[in-house]
Amino acid sequence: MVSAPQSVFSLAGLRAIFNRWKYLLGLAGVLALIISSAIVLAMPDIYSSVAIFLPTSLQSADPDRLVDVVEGATKNTTKLELSTNPADLDRVLSIGQSLPVAQLMIRKFDLYHHYKIDDAGSDVAETKTLREFADNLSIIHNERDAIELTFQDVDKQLAARIANTMVTTIDSINQQLTLQNRRNVLELYRQSSTSLGRTYEQSRQALIRARRRYGVYGIKEQGRYLAKAIIETEKELRIAENGGPGNAAALRRALRGLTSADGGNVINLEGWTAGNDSVTLASERLTDLQTRFIAARGAFEQAETSLRSRVSSLYLVQKAQPATKASKPLRSLIVVGSVLLTLGISVLVILLLELFWRRPAGSATY
């Protein structure tokens, strides 16, 4: 009862089946070849442009990282560093695949018209254009920790322009993430510099008033001058009082002028003693404020330069160039695959038909 199926799948049976159907199989293969060839020839060439870049650490581009102020002096600066941190890579990938970036590219290059989508601006047209754009875009993290951005299009020049513009847009958005923080840091530096400058000027004016009030100008020199003048005047006074040369009354007035604040001398021992501590303290504070003010002003200027320079947050390894040959479609592969698939289906249908025709006659009654 199983002899028929066995004869079908025997070598002799398969040879007989092939001989019966070989012309139809050949016709199916030729038709598949002709049809698939016509289809692939009608398909447009697709060109791919690839841009490769590395993200940099956002922290290394911040003004508060670029300038490190310690104890009132600028200690060092932080260099811009390449980053393979997963967070930096994921952030760049998320920006590149985001909806705002896609919409910006669609509007900038008028992809509604390029993709031949009618009713530009409608929800349906927007959805179709976004779907087409997403199908043509690939942005991945490769095995070398770099970001590969690939864009495909029938226009090789347009594909390269879109890929390069996307890199620039990703860089700009990536910088915007810290731009407000940079502005806040810059404002803090400005406020610190302004406050120190105001305090420095107030302290300077207070020191000038203290010097005028007490007659204290050059601390060390003035002390030595007073000591020498008082000793010499007092010595001459003692000699004059003991009958030696000199005018005792005039020397007494001179000694009083050197020792008393009301003696008529601008520089005197009483004023110097009263104002020495105050002027010394004010002078030391002024020196400290001057050092801090210079450091704060330098930090502010460096931070301002950093903000205006807009240091790139991406390191471009390879700029996208127009492709020299099409990446799709693989015409020979499509044709060969179509012919083989057609022959395979045809053989399967033939075997099913042979089995159906050779089934036992009695099985049809059940």
C-alpha positions, 0 to 999 in steps of 0.5 A: 500500500506504500509502494506508490510513495516509495516509487515517487521518491526513488531515484528512478521516480525522481528522474522520471518526474524531472523529465516530465517537468523539466521544460516547465521548471526551465520556463519558471526559472527563465521567467523568474530571471527575467522578472527579477532582473527587470525589477532590480534594474528598475530599483534606484541605487542607494548610497551610504555616507558614514561619519565617525566621531567620539564624544568628549566629557561634558564636565571637561568643557565646563568653565568651573572645570576649565578653571580651578581656583584654590586659595585665591590663585589659579592652580591649573586648567583641565584639558578637554578629554575624550570619553568612552563613558557609557553615559556619554555614549548613550547621551549622544545616541539618544540625541541622534535618534531623537524626534527633534533632530529628525524633524530639523533634518526633514525641514532643513533639507525639504525631505517631504518633497525629496521623498515625494510625499504629498500634503506636507505638514499633515500628520500622515505626511509627517509620519510617513516622512519620519518613517522613511527618514528613520529607515535611512538612518543608522547610528550605532556604537561600534566595537572601538567605542566610537559612534558611527552615523550612517545615512542612505539616500538615492542622492549621494551628495544629499546623504553626505550633507545630511550625515555631516549636518546631523553630527553638527546638530548633535554637537550643538544640542550636546553643548546646550545641555551644559550651556545654562550651567556655564552661564550660571558659573560665569555669573558666579565668577562675575559676581565674585569678581565684582564683589571683591573689586568693590571690597578692595576699593573700600578697603583701599579708601579706608587705609588711605583715611587711616594713614592720613588720620594717624600719619602712618605711611611707611611702617618700618621706615617711619618707626626707625625715623621717629626713634632716631629723631626722638633720641637725637632731639632728646640728647641735644635737649639734655646737652642744652639744659646742662649749659651746652650749645643749643636752644632748650626751648626750641628743642623742647617744642621739637621733642613735643612735636615728635612725641605728641599728636597735638605738637604740630607734626604730621608724623609723631610718636603718639599717632604712630603708636595709636594707628600702627596696629590699625594701619598694619591690619588694613594694609594686610587685608588690602594685600589679601583682597588684591590677590583674591581680586586678581585671581577672581578676575582671571578666573572670570575672564577665562570662563568667559573665553570658554563660554564664547569659544563654544568648545566642540563636544565631539571629536570628529574622526571621519567626515561623511563623504559622498559614496563612490559606489552604491551600497544597495540594492545587491542586484546579483544576489536578488536575482539569484535568490529569486531564481532559486526560490522560484525553482524551490517552490516549483519543485515542492508544488510538483512533488505535491502534485505527483503525490496527489495524482499517485495516491491509491484510488480507494482513498478517494472514497473515504 
